[in-house]
């Protein structure tokens, strides 16, 4: 997984290509939480290309990813006096049906999370995802390393 922070739009963009393991996702989330532009509450847009393989994504892996996302949010600037993060929107973009099913499993527990309020939604295209994130005119690539 490749993540980059677009500071002037308060957005983290992620790209999943090739074989993606749970550990790679967790490592990427950890690294992005230490980047200078990171702070709690940044929205995210993650693209999974059609050839991406989420090889070991299971319930234990999903929990590990969610725990790291929670930890990253808590390490940023906090949203309230109880040390709870602000929460954020996560748009996942994929046209592959298998990945959509796995992403729905990831989506399920977030609405009731007591620490971080994450609103997760799945999309089949970049335009709808960016509109939902409130950035309809943002020009970003849905492939890593491609400038738009």
C-alpha positions, -999 to 999 in steps of 0.1 A, spaced: 0 0 0 12 35 -9 -2 64 11 3 101 5 -11 131 24 -25 160 3 -22 186 30 -39 215 12 -70 193 8 -69 175 42 -69 142 25 -49 109 27 -48 90 -6 -40 53 -6 -32 30 -35 -34 -8 -34 -18 -27 -62 -4 -62 -66 -6 -86 -36 -15 -67 -5 -11 -83 29 -25 -72 62 10 -64 75 16 -41 45 -17 -22 52 -8 -19 89 27 -8 81 15 18 57 -10 32 82 17 34 108 41 52 85 15 77 73 6 86 109 42 98 114 43 120 83 46 157 90 12 165 75 -7 139 95 -33 148 120 -64 132 134 -95 136 113 -80 136 78 -104 120 53 -91 91 32 -96 79 -3 -82 45 -11 -80 30 -46 -77 -7 -52 -68 -16 -88 -85 -45 -104 -54 -67 -101 -49 -61 -64 -51 -92 -43 -61 -88 -6 -45 -122 1 -48 -126 38 -76 -102 47 -97 -121 72 -115 -111 105 -82 -111 125 -65 -90 97 -94 -66 97 -92 -61 134 -54 -55 132 -59 -29 105 -87 -12 125 -65 -12 156 -37 5 138 -61 31 122 -74 38 157 -39 41 171 -29 65 144 -60 87 150 -53 88 187 -17 98 181 -27 129 161 -43 160 174 -73 149 195 -108 159 189 -123 162 224 -115 164 261 -119 126 265 -90 119 242 -113 107 214 -103 114 178 -125 135 156 -133 107 132 -131 108 94 -146 96 61 -130 67 43 -139 62 6 -128 29 -8 -128 27 -46 -128 -7 -64 -147 -23 -93 -137 -58 -83 -167 -76 -66 -145 -98 -43 -127 -67 -30 -160 -50 -25 -172 -79 -3 -140 -77 18 -143 -39 21 -179 -43 33 -165 -65 61 -141 -37 70 -169 -12 69 -192 -30 93 -179 -23 128 -169 14 124 -203 32 129 -204 20 166 -167 25 174 -164 42 208 -130 59 201 -129 69 164 -160 77 143 -153 64 108 -178 67 81 -168 42 54 -184 40 20 -176 20 -11 -175 33 -46 -168 20 -81 -153 53 -94 -132 82 -83 -156 109 -91 -184 96 -68 -159 90 -40 -144 125 -42 -179 141 -43 -189 121 -12 -157 133 5 -167 169 -3 -138 174 -28 -156 170 -62 -132 192 -80 -100 177 -67 -78 163 -94 -60 132 -82 -49 100 -99 -65 67 -91 -31 50 -98 1 55 -78 28 76 -93 5 92 -120 2 129 -118 -31 144 -130 
